[in-house]
Amino acid sequence: MRFLFKIRTLFWRWWYTKVHPSSSEYTREQAIDIARKHGLEKEILMAMEHGCTPDEALQEWDIFPYQGTPHKIRF
């Protein structure tokens, strides 16, 4: 039983490092530029300082994936 657990653990480590790398679509500088266009530069910087990737920080403020124009609120 322990042998199967070790094989499973090794497989998931391989999967997450080789096959499915956790890379961001945007660099830190690109995320800051996008946030600046939306007026959320401080918020995105704060999220990244607390451990978010640039993609996660943009998702938190609903500007990921980037469309090129700020979102318009419709009532």
C-alpha positions in Angstrom: 0.0 0.0 0.0 2.8 2.4 0.9 4.5 1.6 -2.4 1.4 2.7 -4.4 1.2 5.9 -2.4 4.9 6.7 -3.2 4.3 6.0 -6.9 1.3 8.3 -6.9 3.2 11.0 -5.1 6.1 10.8 -7.6 3.7 10.9 -10.5 2.0 14.1 -9.2 5.3 15.8 -8.6 6.4 15.0 -12.1 3.1 16.1 -13.5 3.1 19.5 -11.8 6.8 20.2 -12.5 7.2 18.9 -16.1 3.8 18.5 -17.8 1.8 21.2 -16.1 4.2 24.0 -15.0 2.7 26.7 -12.9 3.7 29.7 -15.0 1.9 33.0 -15.4 0.7 34.3 -18.6 1.8 37.8 -17.6 5.0 39.0 -16.1 5.0 41.2 -13.0 5.7 44.3 -15.1 2.9 43.5 -17.6 0.4 43.0 -14.8 1.4 46.4 -13.3 0.9 48.1 -16.7 -2.5 46.5 -17.1 -3.5 47.5 -13.6 -2.3 51.1 -14.2 -4.7 51.3 -17.2 -7.6 50.3 -14.9 -6.5 52.4 -11.9 -5.7 49.4 -9.7 -1.9 49.6 -9.5 -1.6 49.7 -5.7 -4.1 46.9 -5.3 -2.3 44.6 -7.8 1.1 45.4 -6.2 -0.3 44.6 -2.8 -1.8 41.3 -3.9 1.5 40.3 -5.5 3.4 41.2 -2.3 1.2 38.9 -0.4 2.1 35.9 -2.6 -0.3 36.0 -5.6 1.1 35.4 -9.1 0.4 38.2 -11.6 -2.4 36.2 -13.1 -4.0 35.6 -9.7 -3.7 39.2 -8.8 -5.5 40.3 -12.0 -8.1 37.6 -11.5 -8.8 38.9 -8.0 -9.7 42.3 -9.5 -11.6 40.9 -12.5 -9.2 42.1 -15.2 -7.9 38.7 -16.3 -7.8 37.8 -19.1 -7.0 41.3 -20.3 -9.4 42.6 -22.9 -7.6 45.9 -23.7 -10.3 48.2 -22.4 -11.6 48.7 -18.8 -14.8 46.9 -17.9 -17.9 48.9 -18.2 -20.6 48.4 -15.6 -24.1 48.1 -17.1 -27.2 48.8 -15.1 
